Amino acid sequence: MVTRNEVNGGPVLRFDGARPLSAAAVEEIDALCDRAEDHRGTGPVIVHVTGAPPADWAKGLAVGLVSKWERVVRRFERLGRLTVAVASGECAGMALDLVLAADVRIAEPGTTLRLSWAGGGTWPGMTVYRLTEQAGAAGIRRAVLLGTPIGTDRALALSLIDEVSADPAKTLAELAEVTDGAETAIRRQLIFEAGSATFEEALGAHLAAADRALRREAKP
């Protein structure tokens, strides 16, 4: 259920990852994104995630539903607002997907990240893509090939999480007055494109963003 964030008036969702992938889960994230886009604000969109799906979570699952889930996670990843994931306990499956798609990741002490298991190996969804892109192949090889859990110390070292905190509310309060949504989206896109664009290809987008910032700065 999407509720209102008491810190900044923005949307907050407590997401249960200890369940199989379902249409209801897709709808939850879609509703969160709708709320974020309909109610513009300066503060972050927050998801609290925990849980790992049961061993038989993929029984009867159709690839069409998997595609819908991947698309809604991508929508969350590209929101025009800063996104924050607060992880606790064991996070696998959908919970891990949301952590990896968030801009800022906070983990409570004792949190572990791991891939869910299906078809005789770890789930080969876009979780693997994000882990590899963000931490490098060497850093996540055992997690992907063997299903080895990633504890908080390892996740910090790999930059899969940004902070371990027993009091996430403090950090959330500090994020309440961040750059506005449109500016956040522009800077995130510059980050996304930096890995694949040459300097010359990227220059135009960076100059356009700089010009936009200067014009905003000049406003009385």
Secondary structure as the mmCIF struct_conf table of DSSP 4:
data_model
#
loop_
_struct_conf.conf_type_id
_struct_conf.id
_struct_conf.beg_label_comp_id
_struct_conf.beg_label_asym_id
_struct_conf.beg_label_seq_id
_struct_conf.end_label_comp_id
_struct_conf.end_label_asym_id
_struct_conf.end_label_seq_id
STRN STRN1 VAL A 2 ARG A 4
TURN_TY1_P TURN_TY1_P1 GLU A 6 ASN A 8
BEND BEND1 GLY A 9 GLY A 9
STRN STRN2 PRO A 11 ASP A 16
BEND BEND2 ALA A 18 ARG A 19
HELX_RH_AL_P HELX_RH_AL_P1 ALA A 23 ASP A 38
BEND BEND3 HIS A 39 HIS A 39
BEND BEND4 THR A 42 GLY A 43
HELX_LH_PP_P HELX_LH_PP_P1 PRO A 44 PRO A 44
STRN STRN3 VAL A 45 GLY A 51
TURN_TY1_P TURN_TY1_P2 ALA A 55 GLY A 60
HELX_RH_AL_P HELX_RH_AL_P2 VAL A 63 GLU A 77
TURN_TY1_P TURN_TY1_P3 ARG A 78 ARG A 78
BEND BEND5 GLY A 80 ARG A 81
STRN STRN4 THR A 83 CYS A 91
TURN_TY1_P TURN_TY1_P4 GLY A 93 GLY A 93
HELX_RH_AL_P HELX_RH_AL_P3 MET A 94 ALA A 101
BEND BEND6 ALA A 102 ASP A 103
STRN STRN5 VAL A 104 ALA A 107
TURN_TY1_P TURN_TY1_P5 PRO A 109 GLY A 110
STRN STRN6 THR A 112 LEU A 113
STRN STRN7 TRP A 117 ALA A 118
TURN_TY1_P TURN_TY1_P6 GLY A 119 GLY A 120
STRN STRN8 GLY A 121 THR A 122
BEND BEND7 GLY A 125 GLY A 125
HELX_RH_AL_P HELX_RH_AL_P4 MET A 126 ALA A 135
HELX_RH_AL_P HELX_RH_AL_P5 ALA A 137 LEU A 146
STRN STRN9 ILE A 150 GLY A 151
HELX_RH_AL_P HELX_RH_AL_P6 THR A 152 ALA A 157
TURN_TY1_P TURN_TY1_P7 LEU A 158 SER A 159
BEND BEND8 LEU A 160 LEU A 160
BEND BEND9 ASP A 162 ASP A 162
STRN STRN10 GLU A 163 VAL A 164
BEND BEND10 ALA A 166 ALA A 166
HELX_RH_AL_P HELX_RH_AL_P7 PRO A 168 GLU A 174
HELX_RH_3T_P HELX_RH_3T_P1 LEU A 175 GLU A 177
BEND BEND11 THR A 179 THR A 179
HELX_RH_AL_P HELX_RH_AL_P8 GLY A 181 ALA A 194
TURN_TY1_P TURN_TY1_P8 GLY A 195 SER A 196
BEND BEND12 ALA A 197 ALA A 197
HELX_RH_AL_P HELX_RH_AL_P9 PHE A 199 ALA A 218
#
